Amino acid sequence: MKPSLPGASTDRRNVLRLLGVGAAATLGGGTLAGCSEEAGSKGTATQADAIKAVLPTYQPAELVKPDIPGQGPIPQGFLNYPANWSTR
């Protein structure tokens, strides 16, 4: 077993101290970000309309008739694998 470096001991106190410093830095960073004087108007969320115009719209693929039709966010359901599956 190698002796540890001088001043680099790992005991419970040092581990807990590092955890506390890490938690304080994590929580403190978000709090300081709320202190800005003006809202961020140069972010990517403000350019969502420009991106939306470029992206294609969703069109569902109707290759096989589902056993259980889906509605809204609920996907279509299939009870068996299709017997006559063909690729185009």
C-alpha positions, -999 to +999 in steps of 0.1 A: +000+000+000+014+034-010+015+062+015-008+091+007+006+124-005+011+149+023-018+173+026-041+151+004-059+131+030-093+117+022-115+114+053-151+119+060-147+156+069-130+165+036-156+145+015-185+163+033-168+197+029-164+191-009-200+180-012-211+211+006-190+234-016-204+216-047-240+220-036-235+257-027-219+264-061-248+246-079-275+264-060-257+298-059-251+299-097-288+298-105-296+324-079-270+348-093-284+343-128-317+358-116-301+390-106-295+403-142-312+436-150-327+427-184-342+395-198-322+376-223-336+385-257-308+370-277-314+334-269-324+306-291-359+304-277-367+338-293-358+324-327-382+294-326-405+309-352-377+311-377-367+275-371-403+264-372-408+277-407-378+256-420-387+223-403-411+198-420-445+191-406-454+158-391-472+133-414-480+099-400-469+069-420-499+046-429-481+015-440-501-011-421-536-008-407-534-009-368-554-034-347-560-006-321-562+029-336-544+056-316-558+090-308-538+122-301-506+114-283-515+077-278-498+056-305-514+029-326-515-006-313-507-039-330-516-073-316-498-094-342-469-089-366-482-083-402-485-114-423-478-097-456-452-071-448-436-055-479-410-028-482-411-003-510 
